[in-house]
């Protein structure tokens, strides 16, 4: 914003940084604080340029980069991170947005553990096989 001449670019940066911790909505609310000063200082053209930058940053960060980074850390596919976040927000609101990825990670790890112990096999393991596998 500083490069294109929007006033108070440092304050806009801080507000967007803090707003980034509010999934989905925070970035757009922060983006409004970039577009409105752009319109007031340089007219519609500067406001539209600021809007384009905000939309590119928000869509690029929240829908492409963030799911890849989070997915790598929690061992989930980036598309799965995006889908469970959307579902969490739809069904659980803000709390669902925050808890969607940890719940999905816990569920996937539980499935991996159960699969490792043979709970999804056609034939259930015998008690001796389970004890031998635990050693």
Kinemage of the C-alpha trace (Angstrom):
@kinemage 1
@onewidth
@group {chain A} dominant
@subgroup {mainchain}
@vectorlist {calphas} color= white
{ca unk a 1} P 0.000 0.000 0.000
{ca unk a 2} L 2.936 2.275 0.655
{ca unk a 3} L 4.208 1.759 -2.903
{ca unk a 4} L 0.906 2.733 -4.540
{ca unk a 5} L 0.421 5.748 -2.243
{ca unk a 6} L -2.335 4.686 0.150
{ca unk a 7} L -2.073 6.783 3.341
{ca unk a 8} L -1.309 5.155 6.688
{ca unk a 9} L 0.156 2.034 5.057
{ca unk a 10} L 1.887 0.929 8.276
{ca unk a 11} L -1.381 1.029 10.234
{ca unk a 12} L -3.127 -0.888 7.439
{ca unk a 13} L -0.367 -3.511 7.566
{ca unk a 14} L -0.697 -3.940 11.323
{ca unk a 15} L -4.486 -4.150 11.098
{ca unk a 16} L -4.275 -6.771 8.335
{ca unk a 17} L -1.695 -8.747 10.301
{ca unk a 18} L -3.958 -8.904 13.345
{ca unk a 19} L -7.019 -9.517 11.159
{ca unk a 20} L -5.218 -12.463 9.591
{ca unk a 21} L -5.792 -14.413 12.793
{ca unk a 22} L -9.545 -14.259 12.205
{ca unk a 23} L -10.156 -16.898 9.535
{ca unk a 24} L -11.643 -15.648 6.260
{ca unk a 25} L -13.384 -12.531 7.595
{ca unk a 26} L -10.388 -10.830 9.180
{ca unk a 27} L -8.555 -10.377 5.919
{ca unk a 28} L -11.523 -8.851 4.169
{ca unk a 29} L -12.293 -6.495 7.025
{ca unk a 30} L -8.639 -5.497 7.044
{ca unk a 31} L -8.796 -5.094 3.285
{ca unk a 32} L -11.629 -2.610 3.634
{ca unk a 33} L -9.282 -0.454 5.704
{ca unk a 34} L -6.891 -0.454 2.752
{ca unk a 35} L -9.489 0.271 0.071
{ca unk a 36} L -11.381 3.066 1.839
{ca unk a 37} L -8.320 5.273 2.488
{ca unk a 38} L -7.228 4.572 -1.089
{ca unk a 39} L -10.550 5.879 -2.393
{ca unk a 40} L -10.455 8.919 -0.109
{ca unk a 41} L -6.875 9.820 -1.011
{ca unk a 42} L -6.617 8.958 -4.701
{ca unk a 43} L -10.141 8.379 -5.942
{ca unk a 44} L -11.733 5.314 -7.450
{ca unk a 45} L -8.644 4.293 -9.440
{ca unk a 46} L -6.392 4.078 -6.360
{ca unk a 47} L -9.183 2.317 -4.456
{ca unk a 48} L -9.561 -0.272 -7.226
{ca unk a 49} L -5.807 -0.890 -7.323
{ca unk a 50} L -5.812 -1.356 -3.538
{ca unk a 51} L -8.802 -3.697 -3.858
{ca unk a 52} L -7.003 -5.778 -6.483
{ca unk a 53} L -3.939 -6.086 -4.244
{ca unk a 54} L -6.047 -7.052 -1.218
{ca unk a 55} L -8.047 -9.645 -3.145
{ca unk a 56} L -4.915 -11.164 -4.670
{ca unk a 57} L -3.218 -11.346 -1.272
{ca unk a 58} L -6.249 -12.763 0.524
{ca unk a 59} L -7.137 -15.368 -2.081
{ca unk a 60} L -3.517 -16.289 -2.597
{ca unk a 61} L -2.686 -16.578 1.071
{ca unk a 62} L -5.878 -18.012 2.518
{ca unk a 63} L -6.851 -20.364 -0.291
{ca unk a 64} L -3.511 -21.521 -1.694
{ca unk a 65} L -0.530 -20.904 0.560
{ca unk a 66} L -2.108 -21.328 3.994
{ca unk a 67} L -3.678 -24.768 3.308
{ca unk a 68} L -0.332 -25.996 1.940
{ca unk a 69} L 1.599 -24.830 5.000
{ca unk a 70} L -0.969 -26.048 7.526
{ca unk a 71} L -1.396 -29.319 5.625
{ca unk a 72} L 2.338 -29.965 5.728
{ca unk a 73} L 2.506 -29.415 9.483
{ca unk a 74} L -0.532 -31.553 10.350
{ca unk a 75} L 0.014 -34.181 7.616
{ca unk a 76} L -3.244 -33.477 5.755
{ca unk a 77} L -3.681 -32.722 2.070
{ca unk a 78} L -4.077 -28.954 1.446
{ca unk a 79} L -7.462 -29.524 -0.195
{ca unk a 80} L -8.593 -31.433 2.904
{ca unk a 81} L -7.507 -28.498 5.084
{ca unk a 82} L -9.517 -26.098 2.935
{ca unk a 83} L -12.612 -28.336 2.877
{ca unk a 84} L -12.669 -29.057 6.623
{ca unk a 85} L -12.158 -25.360 7.361
{ca unk a 86} L -15.119 -24.445 5.172
{ca unk a 87} L -17.257 -27.200 6.717
{ca unk a 88} L -16.181 -26.195 10.215
{ca unk a 89} L -17.172 -22.587 9.561
{ca unk a 90} L -20.460 -23.621 8.005
{ca unk a 91} L -21.540 -25.927 10.807
{ca unk a 92} L -19.672 -24.504 13.789
{ca unk a 93} L -19.262 -20.798 13.094
{ca unk a 94} L -16.087 -19.162 14.381
{ca unk a 95} L -15.384 -22.007 16.823
{ca unk a 96} L -15.748 -24.467 13.942
{ca unk a 97} L -13.243 -22.496 11.872
{ca unk a 98} L -10.696 -22.648 14.650
{ca unk a 99} L -11.231 -26.303 15.600
{ca unk a 100} L -11.842 -27.865 12.164
{ca unk a 101} L -8.231 -28.702 11.284
{ca unk a 102} L -7.257 -30.051 14.734
{ca unk a 103} L -10.371 -32.254 14.835
{ca unk a 104} L -9.709 -33.544 11.311
{ca unk a 105} L -6.081 -34.238 12.223
{ca unk a 106} L -7.110 -36.146 15.348
{ca unk a 107} L -9.671 -38.141 13.361
{ca unk a 108} L -7.168 -39.034 10.629
{ca unk a 109} L -4.533 -40.060 13.183
{ca unk a 110} L -7.125 -42.214 14.970
{ca unk a 111} L -7.962 -43.939 11.675
{ca unk a 112} L -4.252 -44.532 11.021
{ca unk a 113} L -3.783 -46.095 14.447
{ca unk a 114} L -6.868 -48.277 14.076
{ca unk a 115} L -5.769 -49.356 10.602
{ca unk a 116} L -2.303 -50.206 11.915
{ca unk a 117} L -3.879 -52.477 14.536
{ca unk a 118} L -6.061 -54.189 11.935
{ca unk a 119} L -9.466 -52.785 12.807
{ca unk a 120} L -10.329 -52.222 9.145
{ca unk a 121} L -9.178 -55.626 7.897
{ca unk a 122} L -11.643 -58.234 6.659
{ca unk a 123} L -10.759 -60.597 9.476
{ca unk a 124} L -10.304 -59.236 12.977
{ca unk a 125} L -6.888 -59.954 14.511
{ca unk a 126} L -6.550 -62.730 17.030
{ca unk a 127} L -5.679 -61.688 20.602
{ca unk a 128} L -2.235 -63.306 20.332
{ca unk a 129} L -1.469 -61.313 17.146
{ca unk a 130} L -2.413 -58.054 18.813
{ca unk a 131} L -0.165 -58.711 21.791
{ca unk a 132} L 2.716 -59.825 19.524
{ca unk a 133} L 2.313 -56.673 17.425
{ca unk a 134} L 2.481 -54.439 20.498
{ca unk a 135} L 5.989 -55.625 21.439
